Amino acid sequence: MKKTLALMLAVLVGGCSSPTPSDTGASSAAPGASAPAAAPAAVTHDGRAIEITGNDTMKFNITEIKARPGEKLSVTLVNIGTTPKFSMGHNWVLVVAGIDIQPFLVASAEAVTTDYVPVATQKDKILASTKLLGPKERDTVTFNAPTTPGRYEFLCSFPGHYQVGMRGVLIVE
Ligand SMILES: [Cu+2]
């Protein structure tokens, strides 16, 4: 008998708190609306922060990064140059180990509409990349370092910059 009473009470309480379930209903509709807000949340760069600058002489200030296998990294590229983006844009692109760089550079030069990052033809070669930056711009990319120890080349894929030396290596060990 006591059990039945408890059940009835539970039902009563449930009935009384019916406004709350409708609140819950409202907030369950909200996730759809707050989904766009989830995207900025995903942009919280919680990996180990590494800031790299690129300049008008087509050099990165950091050419070697060391990381543990699978370590989460947040690489920020800052363009500290003054030359307009169309002639001196910079990005930061990390590629797979053992890549044949020449075909990648050719594809990059053709990838004008995707910031010279050849996502259409070389996506399987790209581990991480920032946007193409003009003077005083910055962009951060957060990713996990490869789990396989090795040397992973990074570069600016703006035409000609790799050849001048705008590149470095991520050493996973
Ligand atoms: Cu560059």
Residues whose N, C-alpha, C, O or C-beta is under 5 A from the ligand:
A	BS01	CU	G89 H90 N91 C156 F158 H161 M166
